[in-house]
Amino acid sequence: MEIVEIIKVVVAGIICWLNFVLIDTYFGLPEKPGVLGAKTIGEKIRDIGGNIHGGYFMGNIVCSPDASAGTLLASIMSYLMGVEGGIIAALLVWIGNRLCADPGYAGTIGALTITAIIYLLSPIIEAKYFIAGMVLAIFTIQGFEHKYASILLGKIAKKMNRGE
Amino acid sequence: MDIVEIIIGVIALLMAIRIFLTRSRARKLLYLCCLSFCISALIALYVDSPMGGIVAITYFVCSTLSSNAIAYTIEQAKDIE
């Protein structure tokens, strides 16, 4: 049984990863640092040999609740309350975005799309696995190897015409 | 203990160790962000009620706000130096 659960976590992680990376890139996180702090982090990533646009992406995630935070918080609330919870999470993420001086489209839309995905997949993968999946997804970007993560994010940004 | 909680807990411990081992202050913030994700997920899984979800969201948004402030201060300190 443990193997099945681990496979569910990994599949949920891949879905979360695609959800937040694609939405964040679409809304232009790699293009420019939204706040001054994100610029520092982007330049630090460039200094260790990474991609500056990938660095801005990672800096923006740290400095404001974007689609990554929306994905995590919407899966938490979907696990605890169902679909209504996902919508409440989207509202709270939007408030958090406004506090951080961010337009707030990426976080809200990320929360709403993951709520829809969890609702559609609920017979196969429960919301609980999406929480662990999202932690796994953010670990591959922010916690594993900054240099290669930023190069990968930079390549995705280039492919979607965001940055350079 | 659930397999989901074990996975999140192991990642949280790993991040805590890496925060201590990293020299650069800006890169510490990246690991700290990942740690906040883990803590917020664990709060929701342990408390397991709608109020727990609200607490997890409040914790996460506040931790992002303080990371924002710290990163801004690092940039300002660089100018002074």
Interface residues (C-beta under 8 A of the other chain):
Chain A: E2 E5 I6 V9 V35 L36 G37 A38 K39 T40 I41 K44 I48 M58 G59 I61 V62 C63 S64 P65 S68 A69 L72 L73 I76 M77 Y79 L80 M81 G85 A89 L92 V93 I95 G96 L99 C100 K128 Y129 I131 A132 M134 V135 L136 I138 F139 Q142 G143 H146
Chain B: I3 V4 I7 I8 I11 L14 M15 R18 S24 A26 R27 L29 L30 Y31 L32 C33 C34 F37 C38 S40 A41 A44 L45 D48 S49 P50 G52 G53 I54 A56 I57 F60 V61 T64 L65 S67 N68 A69 I70 A71 Y72 I74 E75 Q76 K78
